[in-house]
Amino acid sequence: MFGFTPELVDLSTDFCNLVHMTASTSLTSLVLHGVPVVPGVQYAPVIRPGKLPDIDVGTAADVAEADRAAEGERFSAAAATVATRLRERAGHATGAASEVLAATAMLAQDRAWLGATEKRIKDGAPAVRAVAGAVDQFVDMFTKMGGLMAERVTDLRDIRDRVIAELKGLPEPGVPMPDEPSILCAEDLAPADTAGLDPSLVVALATTLGGPTSHTAIIARQLGIPCVVAVHGLDDVAAGTPVLVDGTLGTVTVSPDEGAAREAVAEAQRIAAQAAKWSGPGATADGHAVAVLANVQDGAAARSARETPAEGVGLFRTELCFLNTDTEPTVDEQAAIYAEVLDAFGGHKVVIRTLDAGSDKPLKFAGHPDEANPALGVRGIRIAEGNPGLLEHQLDAIAAAATSTGNQPWVMAPMIATATEAQNFAAKARDRGLTPGVMIEVPAAALLAERILEHVDFLSIGTNDLAQYTMAADRMSADLATLTDPWQPAVLALVAMTVRAGAATGKPVGVCGEAAADPLLACVLTGFGVTSLSAASAAVQGVGAKLAQVTLEQCRAAADAVLATANAADARAAALAVLG
């Protein structure tokens, strides 16, 4: 009735055995610890990204004044070539990969760093030296800003390397294509590298930097490969070294016993194969329904998600059609994009998030102000204040898509902080016959969830930003990755508070942040009382299968146990003790 198969009964015991097996390999091996992102176990040799050859930019002679215009044109051509390649990759990718590539292409064309480079060339610097100097200037600026702007440091350095390679006539830097299944280890990974990975050859990821909501983590979830981030000591592991990556425990075991490692992988694959038999709908073993939905970003991603047991779309990110354009898309252009997703899930629930831009996702046509801390600035729903037509046009397009497809979506606004903001958004949505809701990403919204629910029909919790803002921790800081872990009890306490507000008002509360992709945490969220879980398509079956193993009573016991802990590691351990 609920997609439950007898084989799933044994998965909890199997998982405990698997944890024991992977832990046993550490008896004679070096075990590195990080933050678990995508569950799973893989054993393979390490590969590392290729690096741009060291270029001594300080010794190059200045360019003669008569040649500076030509040098500037040479730089402009190289930057345009890099941006074009990134846009083309975005066009061939789907979902999160497409979005981050489009955002990186926009950064490659950003007038601030381009202008700084051009000024250095006009002052006599060769193009290569000018690029390196300008990027260093902005890397320093973004790092000091922190928050979401700090996330762009890796992207900007990647653009620098690609532009310099183009200027020097060198091969484009990036991840080598391995000849055999391998584990990609790196200090950090740029979107252009991560988005193009072949999961049949790159079977796991581990990085020294990054956090649970970094680009690497998000794309690893989309690919469905084990991933651990913020791994201390990883930089010392040489290419070719065999390692065992455990994305559930958050460990990288260096040179483990080969037999034990292969046995652990085989057991993990057996468990995954059993989980793949889950066919929905979402429910606990005793029949408590929890909708398991998919996160998508375009029609292609929605059609792919439709091939999974996902019961609908819990988060349709609409940024993609805005990020890679110089002008605002027309209502008709937007409506066509939205209609693709509504068509893919005809007759099923689709929740559309209105434009979540600003900060690390600037719009060329929105007139973003220069801000000392963009992560706390004009982003999400706040952009509508200075661009009132933007939100109205998007809502018009969503309503038009609903009419053309016959599928009535729910619509929600990001970065809501007050009940008044929720009330204003709800009025605009209802004027167009749409069902209004809001994202809970700001702690203030969680604290006042019951008042917000006086104006909207549902809430969806975005745990990525909620963790960052609750813990006052940059999502991209490896030193703070344990703070932005969604298992942090403070974050989960706000989630529980929000869900209680929904229960008190009789309105649904879902989770669409990356926390919903963690099968174990999904059970805890169910224990809090969430009504839906929305995750990357690759995570849907794992989440549904885990729910089908446990009872609602177990989920509630795990939720209580987690809230009684003091840190993320203890919270995860407490849930494992109850749920397996």
VOGU-3710 file (C-alpha; in Angstrom, 3 decimals, decimal comma):
1> mfgftpelvd> 0,000/0,000/0,000  2,814/2,354/0,856  5,500/1,026/-1,493  6,900/-1,055/1,380  8,752/-4,256/0,506  9,704/-7,024/2,948  13,381/-6,563/2,149  13,307/-3,092/3,727  12,652/-4,625/7,146  16,284/-5,723/7,334
11> lstdfcnlvh> 17,825/-2,431/6,198  18,159/-0,973/9,689  20,139/-4,001/10,884  22,112/-4,026/7,642  23,038/-0,385/8,130  24,333/-1,030/11,649  26,423/-3,909/10,285  27,737/-1,653/7,536  28,767/1,008/10,069  30,622/-1,672/12,023
21> mtastsltsl> 32,342/-2,925/8,881  33,489/0,498/7,731  34,610/1,393/11,241  36,664/-1,800/11,443  38,823/-0,755/8,502  40,165/2,075/10,651  41,997/-0,336/12,980  45,149/-0,248/10,858  44,456/2,739/8,595  44,470/6,511/8,827
31> vlhgvpvvpg> 40,913/7,797/9,185  40,239/11,429/8,272  37,083/13,074/9,569  34,845/15,606/7,866  31,202/16,602/7,525  28,983/13,950/5,874  26,945/15,295/2,963  25,695/12,445/0,758  25,408/8,943/2,260  27,017/5,925/0,663
41> vqyapvirpg> 30,323/4,053/0,650  32,917/3,870/-2,144  36,471/2,565/-2,434  38,758/3,671/-5,266  42,041/5,461/-6,028  42,262/9,216/-5,596  42,322/11,614/-8,525  42,922/15,344/-8,165  42,002/18,304/-10,381  44,620/19,582/-12,765
51> klpdidvgta> 46,097/22,923/-11,797  47,183/25,808/-13,952  50,979/25,858/-14,175  52,564/28,421/-11,884  52,900/31,703/-13,711  55,294/34,320/-12,394  53,124/37,353/-13,030  55,445/39,702/-11,208  58,380/39,622/-13,634  56,555/40,293/-16,893
61> advaeadraa> 57,496/43,642/-18,415  54,910/46,380/-18,724  53,106/46,675/-22,041  54,115/49,597/-24,239  51,452/52,302/-24,301  50,858/51,810/-28,029  50,061/48,118/-27,444  47,764/48,466/-24,434  44,533/48,727/-26,400  45,330/45,483/-28,197
71> egerfsaaaa> 46,240/43,827/-24,882  42,878/44,938/-23,497  41,095/43,447/-26,488  43,011/40,204/-26,020  41,816/40,037/-22,416  38,217/40,855/-23,356  38,219/38,084/-25,950  39,600/35,547/-23,463  37,042/36,470/-20,792  34,215/36,284/-23,352
81> tvatrlrera> 35,385/32,858/-24,494  35,364/31,534/-20,927  31,895/32,977/-20,279  30,567/31,461/-23,492  31,907/28,007/-22,589  30,288/28,209/-19,166  26,951/29,298/-20,676  27,089/26,415/-23,136  27,720/23,971/-20,304  24,800/25,489/-18,389
91> ghatgaasev> 22,608/24,953/-21,434  23,500/21,271/-21,609  23,201/20,674/-17,840  20,053/20,410/-15,751  18,974/21,185/-12,224  21,475/22,534/-9,730  24,366/22,052/-12,157  22,718/24,307/-14,719  22,020/27,025/-12,177  25,508/27,176/-10,702
101> laatamlaqd> 27,108/27,158/-14,154  24,831/29,989/-15,285  25,705/31,974/-12,165  29,428/31,393/-12,766  29,058/32,505/-16,394  27,488/35,711/-15,121  30,382/36,211/-12,721  32,795/35,773/-15,646  31,075/38,778/-17,249  30,789/40,868/-14,094
111> rawlgatekr> 31,737/44,455/-14,859  33,434/45,018/-11,492  36,327/42,581/-11,897  36,461/43,061/-15,671  36,744/46,813/-15,167  39,450/46,389/-12,537  41,427/44,195/-14,941  41,005/46,623/-17,839  42,231/49,501/-15,669  45,379/47,581/-14,771
121> ikdgapavra> 46,007/46,873/-18,468  45,555/50,567/-19,322  48,181/51,315/-16,663  50,604/48,976/-18,438  50,119/45,579/-16,801  50,157/42,561/-19,162  46,785/40,843/-19,326  47,863/37,802/-17,265  49,222/39,964/-14,453  46,186/42,223/-14,616
131> vagavdqfvd> 43,785/39,284/-14,303  45,665/37,822/-11,340  45,843/41,165/-9,564  42,200/42,081/-10,116  40,950/38,687/-8,961  43,155/38,822/-5,851  41,589/42,210/-5,088  38,053/40,828/-5,272  38,897/37,567/-3,500  40,126/39,620/-0,560
141> mftkmgglma> 36,995/41,771/-0,670  34,590/38,799/-0,884  36,413/36,946/1,893  36,062/39,908/4,234  32,361/40,233/3,376  31,755/36,628/4,390  28,357/34,990/4,027  27,187/34,139/0,551  29,723/36,441/-1,089  32,533/34,309/0,317
151> ervtdlrdir> 31,051/31,382/-1,615  32,047/33,120/-4,837  35,779/33,037/-4,026  36,216/29,529/-5,430  34,179/30,477/-8,502  36,215/33,631/-9,105  39,526/31,823/-8,792  38,259/29,219/-11,231  37,371/31,971/-13,719  40,828/33,496/-13,224
161> drviaelkgl> 42,522/30,197/-14,021  40,394/29,632/-17,110  40,975/33,149/-18,439  44,739/32,925/-17,817  44,849/29,530/-19,532  43,051/31,047/-22,522  45,492/33,977/-22,597  48,500/31,649/-22,391  47,155/29,171/-24,944  47,099/26,407/-22,328
171> pepgvpmpde> 44,510/23,624/-21,923  41,512/24,596/-19,827  42,152/23,585/-16,192  39,760/21,163/-14,563  39,085/17,610/-13,467  40,814/14,885/-15,513  38,619/12,169/-16,992  39,703/8,972/-15,207  40,031/5,645/-17,007  38,599/3,731/-14,062
181> psilcaedla> 36,204/4,488/-11,173  37,965/7,013/-8,961  37,395/9,253/-5,963  37,874/12,956/-6,600  39,692/14,703/-3,756  40,402/18,434/-3,834  40,837/21,489/-1,681  37,613/22,733/-3,216  35,781/22,238/-6,498  34,493/24,889/-8,860
191> padtagldps> 30,969/24,560/-10,277  32,299/24,134/-13,813  34,259/21,085/-12,647  31,645/19,493/-10,411  28,747/19,945/-12,826  30,441/17,956/-15,570  31,336/14,873/-13,546  30,443/11,396/-14,784  29,119/9,507/-11,717  30,085/6,174/-13,265
201> lvvalattlg> 33,761/7,220/-13,206  33,884/9,736/-10,338  32,189/7,603/-7,704  32,700/9,825/-4,635  33,850/13,312/-3,644  35,878/14,604/-0,715  37,048/18,186/-0,189  39,153/20,040/2,333  36,950/23,128/2,190  33,236/23,667/1,689
211> gptshtaiia> 30,190/22,983/3,811  26,987/20,946/3,651  25,356/23,535/1,369  28,304/24,346/-0,895  28,066/23,941/-4,666  30,055/20,714/-4,398  27,604/19,285/-1,877  24,525/20,309/-3,851  25,774/18,799/-7,115  26,995/15,635/-5,356
221> rqlgipcvva> 23,426/15,139/-4,131  22,126/15,614/-7,646  24,621/13,031/-8,946  23,810/10,688/-6,079  27,448/9,957/-5,169  28,891/9,795/-1,622  30,387/13,088/-0,485  32,281/14,328/2,566  33,407/17,952/2,954  35,656/19,879/5,359
231> vhglddvaag> 37,985/16,874/5,685  41,018/17,738/7,798  44,269/16,308/6,430  42,886/15,496/2,992  45,432/17,672/1,192  48,185/15,255/2,233  46,582/12,312/0,407  48,352/11,861/-2,921  46,714/11,010/-6,222  46,573/7,256/-6,771
241> tpvlvdgtlg> 46,174/6,440/-3,070  43,280/4,033/-2,425  40,697/5,505/-0,038  37,346/4,462/1,404  34,823/7,308/1,528  31,860/6,902/3,881  29,312/9,640/3,217  27,167/8,499/6,134  29,821/8,615/8,844  31,743/11,507/7,250
251> tvtvspdega> 35,078/9,688/7,040  37,835/9,144/4,493  39,955/6,089/5,313  43,371/6,211/3,682  44,839/2,919/2,399  42,316/0,663/4,163  42,436/-3,103/4,095  41,309/-3,838/0,547  39,192/-6,861/1,388  37,312/-5,117/4,178
261> areavaeaqr> 36,841/-2,016/2,042  35,404/-3,922/-0,899  33,118/-5,839/1,448  31,841/-2,546/2,901  31,154/-1,201/-0,589  29,346/-4,373/-1,621  27,171/-4,237/1,476  26,349/-0,564/0,831  25,429/-1,381/-2,754  23,187/-4,223/-1,619
271> iaaqaakwsg> 21,376/-1,891/0,772  21,049/0,744/-1,959  19,647/-1,853/-4,370  17,020/-2,826/-1,820  16,149/0,820/-1,228  15,750/1,272/-4,987  12,769/-1,085/-4,829  10,803/1,549/-2,934  8,108/2,898/-5,218  6,155/5,306/-3,009
281> pgatadghav> 4,090/6,985/-1,814  5,939/8,303/1,222  4,892/6,813/4,531  6,303/5,304/7,699  6,107/1,566/8,322  2,858/2,030/10,258  1,204/4,054/7,503  1,755/7,689/8,548  1,850/9,623/5,263  4,681/12,040/4,528
291> avlanvqdga> 4,845/13,258/0,935  8,267/12,719/-0,660  8,786/15,374/-3,341  11,566/16,514/-5,685  13,537/19,745/-5,992  13,850/20,903/-9,623  15,053/23,926/-11,542  13,767/23,482/-15,077  11,653/21,296/-17,301  14,423/18,782/-17,980
301> aarsaretpa> 15,024/18,270/-14,267  11,285/17,896/-13,695  10,982/15,245/-16,405  13,906/13,381/-14,863  12,309/13,623/-11,411  9,068/12,252/-12,851  10,884/8,974/-13,470  11,392/8,580/-9,707  8,658/7,829/-7,149  8,505/11,572/-6,278
311> egvglfrtel> 4,900/12,548/-5,603  5,344/16,064/-6,896  7,672/19,058/-6,749  8,324/20,614/-3,364  10,708/23,272/-4,657  10,845/24,669/-8,178  13,739/27,127/-8,193  12,943/29,750/-10,815  16,275/31,607/-10,805  17,610/29,862/-13,901
321> cflntdtept> 15,538/31,826/-16,410  16,684/35,116/-14,831  20,389/34,631/-14,153  21,798/34,328/-17,652  20,086/37,273/-19,308  20,721/40,997/-19,647  17,031/41,890/-19,470  14,048/40,670/-17,528  12,360/37,723/-19,288  8,897/38,523/-20,575
331> vdeqaaiyae> 5,784/37,076/-18,963  5,328/34,771/-21,963  8,950/33,560/-21,800  8,643/32,808/-18,103  5,251/31,136/-18,503  6,666/28,726/-21,086  9,424/27,640/-18,677  7,027/27,199/-15,755  4,582/25,270/-17,935  7,255/22,644/-18,668
341> vldafgghkv> 7,466/21,744/-14,986  3,702/21,868/-14,470  3,232/19,605/-17,488  5,844/17,130/-16,242  3,899/16,765/-12,989  0,396/17,185/-14,331  -2,163/16,382/-11,667  0,482/16,460/-8,930  1,568/19,053/-6,406  4,068/21,632/-7,649
351> virtldagsd> 5,429/24,321/-5,336  7,052/27,234/-7,176  9,449/29,526/-5,347  9,513/33,061/-6,651  12,825/34,571/-7,679  15,548/34,048/-5,072  18,303/36,276/-6,426  20,677/38,854/-4,995  23,857/38,340/-2,984  25,752/35,578/-4,829
361> kplkfaghpd> 23,120/35,491/-7,610  22,909/39,099/-8,871  20,590/40,149/-11,680  21,978/42,412/-14,366  18,683/44,280/-14,719  17,653/44,654/-11,069  19,981/47,475/-9,999  21,527/45,750/-6,991  23,143/48,213/-4,567  26,706/47,783/-3,358
371> eanpalgvrg> 26,390/46,245/0,097  28,878/45,614/2,884  27,196/42,285/3,669  25,089/41,097/0,728  24,057/37,872/2,485  22,116/40,059/4,905  21,098/42,552/2,257  18,698/42,936/-0,640  17,996/39,394/-1,745  14,976/37,166/-2,235
381> iriaegnpgl> 11,638/38,901/-1,712  13,468/42,107/-0,777  14,411/42,704/-4,416  10,734/43,333/-5,149  10,843/46,508/-3,036  13,079/48,292/-5,530  11,762/46,393/-8,563  7,997/46,154/-7,982  7,232/44,911/-11,487  9,552/41,914/-11,144
391> lehqldaiaa> 7,387/40,004/-8,671  4,108/40,970/-10,348  5,360/39,813/-13,743  6,543/36,505/-12,307  3,223/35,865/-10,576  1,425/36,738/-13,813  3,590/34,197/-15,640  2,933/31,494/-13,040  -0,808/32,130/-13,275  -0,624/31,962/-17,079
401> aatstgnqpw> 1,266/28,663/-16,911  -1,340/27,301/-14,511  -4,114/28,238/-16,933  -2,387/26,755/-19,971  -1,547/23,443/-18,262  -4,544/23,029/-15,998  -2,194/22,349/-13,078  -2,674/24,811/-10,213  0,657/25,292/-8,393  1,373/26,532/-4,918
411> vmapmiatat> 3,702/29,549/-4,841  6,058/30,679/-2,092  8,328/33,651/-1,439  11,943/33,358/-0,208  13,641/35,322/2,594  10,449/36,344/4,385  11,286/37,868/7,767  8,017/39,442/8,987  4,316/38,710/9,033  3,706/41,918/7,081
421> eaqnfaakar> 5,925/40,706/4,231  3,998/37,437/4,192  0,672/39,283/4,155  1,708/41,473/1,219  2,952/38,518/-0,801  -0,147/36,452/-0,049  -2,418/39,220/-1,294  -0,581/39,411/-4,626  -0,677/35,622/-5,061  -4,368/35,325/-4,186
431> drgltpgvmi> -5,221/38,131/-6,609  -4,051/35,732/-9,316  -5,808/32,660/-7,961  -2,588/31,131/-6,571  -2,128/29,328/-3,240  0,379/31,390/-1,209  3,090/30,230/1,174  6,504/31,402/2,320  9,962/30,016/2,971  11,219/29,840/6,547
441> evpaaallae> 14,914/30,659/6,214  15,259/33,572/8,622  15,169/32,780/12,362  12,721/35,653/12,894  10,233/33,921/10,606  10,561/30,668/12,535  9,984/32,473/15,819  6,838/34,130/14,459  5,639/31,257/12,275  2,180/31,170/13,840
451> rilehvdfls> 1,606/34,858/13,036  2,881/34,375/9,494  0,463/31,471/9,072  -2,416/33,876/9,701  -1,748/35,159/6,177  -0,477/32,187/4,137  -1,652/28,632/3,514  1,622/26,736/4,003  5,281/27,010/5,024  8,393/25,416/3,549
461> igtndlaqyt> 11,585/25,357/5,607  14,842/26,067/3,762  17,380/24,503/6,097  20,422/25,724/4,134  19,975/29,402/4,896  18,248/28,733/8,217  21,422/26,969/9,407  23,667/29,788/8,175  21,638/32,554/9,778  20,904/30,683/12,996
471> maadrmsadl> 24,531/29,748/13,608  26,021/33,018/12,257  28,367/30,866/10,179  29,429/31,260/6,558  28,208/28,209/4,646  31,482/28,027/2,707  33,877/28,174/5,644  35,517/24,796/6,187  36,436/25,907/9,701  32,733/26,455/10,442
481> atltdpwqpa> 31,265/23,525/8,508  30,193/21,758/11,699  28,150/24,852/12,608  26,256/24,893/9,303  25,487/21,180/9,585  21,659/20,890/9,509  21,938/18,470/12,455  22,743/21,406/14,743  20,227/21,202/17,616  19,588/24,969/17,509
491> vlalvamtvr> 18,575/24,739/13,856  16,384/21,715/14,510  14,767/23,474/17,467  13,630/26,248/15,108  12,376/23,626/12,653  10,379/21,951/15,440  8,958/25,310/16,526  7,842/26,078/12,976  6,199/22,680/12,584  4,310/23,131/15,865
501> agaatgkpvg> 2,936/26,411/14,516  1,675/24,583/11,441  0,004/21,904/13,581  -1,651/24,563/15,762  -3,170/26,243/12,707  -3,900/23,089/10,754  -1,638/24,129/7,864  1,087/22,043/6,169  4,770/22,612/6,847  7,366/20,964/4,606
511> vcgeaaadpl> 11,150/20,937/4,380  12,811/21,652/1,041  16,370/22,364/2,154  19,185/19,853/1,747  18,332/18,375/5,167  15,384/16,592/3,544  17,827/14,607/1,364  19,397/12,917/4,408  17,356/9,726/5,023  18,145/9,656/8,734
521> lacvltgfgv> 17,371/13,334/9,251  14,208/12,927/7,173  12,924/10,530/9,841  13,694/13,073/12,560  11,847/15,764/10,599  8,913/13,372/10,306  9,037/13,005/14,077  8,686/16,765/14,406  5,536/16,541/12,293  6,565/17,858/8,859
531> tslsaasaav> 4,035/17,003/6,188  6,390/16,786/3,213  10,062/16,298/2,385  11,508/17,651/-0,852  14,953/16,568/-2,008  17,152/16,186/-5,067  15,749/13,510/-7,388  18,676/11,186/-6,688  17,799/11,212/-2,970  14,059/10,520/-3,303
541> qgvgaklaqv> 14,192/6,717/-3,107  16,697/6,670/-0,263  14,499/8,978/1,810  11,312/7,093/1,018  12,882/3,716/1,719  14,246/4,811/5,091  10,847/6,174/6,140  9,255/2,860/5,193  11,528/1,062/7,684  10,524/2,977/10,798
551> tleqcraaad> 7,349/3,771/12,699  6,018/7,209/13,544  6,680/6,437/17,203  10,344/5,783/16,425  10,557/9,026/14,464  9,078/10,970/17,382  11,459/9,301/19,831  14,397/10,218/17,593  13,153/13,811/17,322  12,961/14,109/21,127
561> avlatanaad> 16,418/12,573/21,501  17,949/14,964/18,974  16,525/18,063/20,663  18,112/16,967/23,942  21,643/17,018/22,493  24,208/19,803/22,477  25,932/19,472/19,082  25,476/18,084/15,590  27,596/14,964/16,098  25,665/14,003/19,229
571> araaalavlg> 22,363/14,709/17,449  23,265/12,383/14,580  24,418/9,693/17,024  21,210/10,014/19,053  19,095/9,535/15,918  21,157/6,514/14,851  20,673/4,948/18,277  16,895/5,130/17,883  16,477/4,556/14,142  19,495/2,501/13,071
//
